[in-house]
Each structure stands twice: as structure tokens, then as C-alpha cells.
Amino acid sequence: MYLAKVVGTVVSTSKDPRLTGCKLLLVVPVALYPQKVEYPLVAVDSVGAGIGEMVLCVDGSTARRAVTEENAPIDCAIVGIIDEVETCGDLLQPEKLSLLDGEKQL
């Protein structure tokens, strides 16, 4: 599992039939410490997240099991909405976490 920020929506009128009814969101992984990410990810939303929210994501076979259609071609799924993160006794609000590109703030 990893933290990510929802930065947009994805609309696809022509797609695999097993994705019909799935809400697709564009997410960017975040980190407590700067790292590098090459590209944002498309994730299936299973919890009703929205743009600007910090979310908990899973990938691989776990992502497929997080949605109703276990055999769907899904590689990333949103399974939670983050309220706060605590590390080493410090309480961090989602807006204080950095995007993995190390340059932008949430």
C-alpha cells in the first residue's frame, strides 16, 4: 500500500467491458521524504474519493480483488481516504506531504 494524491479524473468511453461502471481517477504517489516518480497512475476508485484528496492505494492482484470484478484488468485501486498520518510521534496533515517528484507541495 502507498499514499497518493488524487489529481484528476479519467474518462474512457471505449474500454474493456470489465471496467464498465468503474470510476477512474488520476493519482500521484506521495512520500514523507522526497523521491522521484516518472508518471501519474490511473486508479479505480472503490471508496468515493475526489480530486485533491489524499488516498491509500494498492496495486497488482490486490487491486483487482479490491473491486467487484476480480478478473478485471486493474493494476491500481484506491482503497481508503487518508485523514491524517502520524510518524515518529509527529502528526502530519495530508496537505503537508510532498509529491514524489520532490518539487511540488500538495
Secondary structure per residue as TSV (DSSP state, phi and psi in degrees):
chain	resnum	aa	ss	phi	psi
A	1	M	-	360.0	152.5
A	2	Y	E	-151.7	160.5
A	3	L	E	-88.3	145.0
A	4	A	E	-149.5	161.4
A	5	K	E	-112.7	134.4
A	6	V	E	-77.7	121.7
A	7	V	E	-116.2	-3.7
A	8	G	E	179.8	178.6
A	9	T	E	-114.9	159.1
A	10	V	E	-125.8	126.9
A	11	V	-	-114.0	127.3
A	12	S	-	-136.9	109.5
A	13	T	S	-81.6	-24.7
A	14	S	S	-116.7	112.1
A	15	K	-	-154.3	173.8
A	16	D	-	-55.9	133.5
A	17	P	G	-58.0	-24.9
A	18	R	G	-73.4	-9.6
A	19	L	G	-96.3	-1.7
A	20	T	T	-59.2	129.9
A	21	G	T	88.0	-5.8
A	22	C	-	-83.9	133.2
A	23	K	E	-85.1	122.9
A	24	L	E	-105.7	128.8
A	25	L	E	-124.7	150.1
A	26	L	E	-94.3	123.0
A	27	V	E	-123.1	150.2
A	28	V	E	-121.7	121.6
A	29	P	E	-58.9	147.8
A	30	V	E	-122.9	164.9
A	31	A	E	-144.1	154.9
A	32	L	S	-75.1	-25.8
A	33	Y	S	-126.9	136.8
A	34	P	-	-56.3	135.1
A	35	Q	-	-140.9	-170.6
A	36	K	-	-122.6	136.7
A	37	V	-	-126.5	138.9
A	38	E	S	-82.5	-31.7
A	39	Y	S	-159.4	157.2
A	40	P	-	-74.6	166.2
A	41	L	E	-116.5	149.2
A	42	V	E	-95.3	125.9
A	43	A	E	-124.9	144.6
A	44	V	E	-82.9	129.5
A	45	D	E	-90.6	119.9
A	46	S	S	-108.9	4.5
A	47	V	S	-129.4	1.8
A	48	G	-	82.0	34.9
A	49	A	-	-73.4	162.7
A	50	G	-	-134.1	171.3
A	51	I	T	-59.1	134.7
A	52	G	T	93.0	-10.0
A	53	E	-	-86.7	149.2
A	54	M	E	-87.1	131.7
A	55	V	E	-130.8	164.5
A	56	L	E	-104.8	124.2
A	57	C	E	-117.0	153.4
A	58	V	E	-129.3	158.4
A	59	D	E	-135.1	177.2
A	60	G	T	69.1	-148.3
A	61	S	H	-63.6	-27.2
A	62	T	H	-63.6	-37.8
A	63	A	H	-64.3	-40.8
A	64	R	H	-64.1	-37.5
A	65	R	H	-75.3	-16.5
A	66	A	H	-75.7	-17.0
A	67	V	S	-111.3	171.6
A	68	T	S	-64.6	-39.2
A	69	E	-	-91.4	97.6
A	70	E	T	-64.2	-27.5
A	71	N	T	-96.4	11.6
A	72	A	S	-71.2	152.8
A	73	P	-	-78.7	72.0
A	74	I	-	-117.3	130.6
A	75	D	S	-114.0	-14.3
A	76	C	E	-144.7	132.9
A	77	A	E	-136.5	143.6
A	78	I	E	-89.9	123.0
A	79	V	E	-117.9	-1.3
A	80	G	E	-165.4	156.1
A	81	I	E	-110.3	126.3
A	82	I	-	-85.2	129.4
A	83	D	-	-93.2	-42.7
A	84	E	-	-161.4	161.3
A	85	V	E	-128.7	133.2
A	86	E	E	-116.6	130.1
A	87	T	E	-138.3	129.5
A	88	C	T	50.5	38.1
A	89	G	T	83.0	-6.6
A	90	D	E	-95.0	129.3
A	91	L	E	-90.4	120.1
A	92	L	E	-109.9	130.3
A	93	Q	-	-81.3	148.1
A	94	P	G	-52.5	-34.5
A	95	E	G	-70.5	-10.4
A	96	K	G	-91.6	-5.7
A	97	L	S	-83.3	150.4
A	98	S	E	-95.8	146.9
A	99	L	E	-67.2	151.7
A	100	L	T	-65.0	-12.6
A	101	D	T	-74.6	-6.8
A	102	G	S	75.5	-0.9
A	103	E	S	-112.2	-33.8
A	104	K	-	-100.5	148.9
A	105	Q	B	-100.4	153.0
A	106	L	-	-72.0	360.0
